[in-house]
């Protein structure tokens, strides 16, 4: 045993010596190679001005002066427009040359939306529905963008894009059914008013939390890209929602994954009660696009043709090139944020009146049509009367309709009802039967 231990020690010492010798040779070889490379560099003249940064995280040049980048590197991103406030085409080459029928459809959809807003707003004030949000002043952003899309394009709205859905053919009866949460509501009475959705019209159901639709739209656009079916996604949001972290996630994912997605920001001046000068310090939302590697444009949101042109071109290139676009539509929210808000607490009546009377998207388009004899004062009176009658008829039908069957509270979650859910269902009906004087079941669909 002693001999075996001696042999093991000797083998160990020999192995260690071999490793040390090999390590020394390798070290000397590396030093020699480094010396040769250094010597070669020393032999050639070096011009530091020609040296380029090799960092993987940015495309840039070296500078030898300490200077911080100014937040507004230009005087301000320009606002693209086609019409002035009087409906005159500024540059004929930018006129979309839409037919009379198309322009009339634009106008009638914008004014029908305006009429529906007025009636449903008053309905909430009278206690007939629980909540409402108007679209006053932003009609041009809805109709101009909706008209530029393909019907198969997927829409992610925030909560002030009812005009997009209306332009796609969503009927007044379903708008009313949703706000009244009656038996005809596609959402089965489960959502707050104005949280519309339509699978048939490729309009994803609206959710209340701000900006959640932005990363969802990025994921949907990535799926659309993989399908390769000449389809795009558009995602609407306000400048307030752009302050949410979800906006960053959506912008970055869509740019790095090269998704056919149009980010459409309605910059209407206020995030509920927060004005833009308290919301951000940079040059609006369009200025953020280049930082994510996105092509961006700022348009006059009260000019329906400018919105149409910008969205149409963005849609074309998004599909052809598989890349996202950012459109910032500058507009103004004439109405209160919602029926839960009183905007007189944070802005003046004169400010609101200016946008309502001097620079409204509906009046601008009306000027355009009347200059071409496509519309008259008589047409205006007749249409206003007819549209109000149409909205009131849908309104009255919705009020008469029964509420959804209470059993729908327990459906559309599991394919088969779980024991715990069935237990809750039985408890509900026991409670209703015990206090049936408080639950008029004759008002609910059977």
Helices and strands as residue ranges (DSSP letters): H 2-43, G 48-50, G 92-94, H 100-125, H 139-147, E 154-156, H 162-167, H 172-180, E 203-204, H 212-227, E 233-238, G 241-243, H 245-256, E 261-267, E 270-271, E 274-275, H 276-279, G 286-288, H 289-292, E 295-300, H 304-321, E 325-330, G 343-345, H 349-357, H 361-371, H 377-400, G 406-410, H 419-434, G 436-438, G 441-443
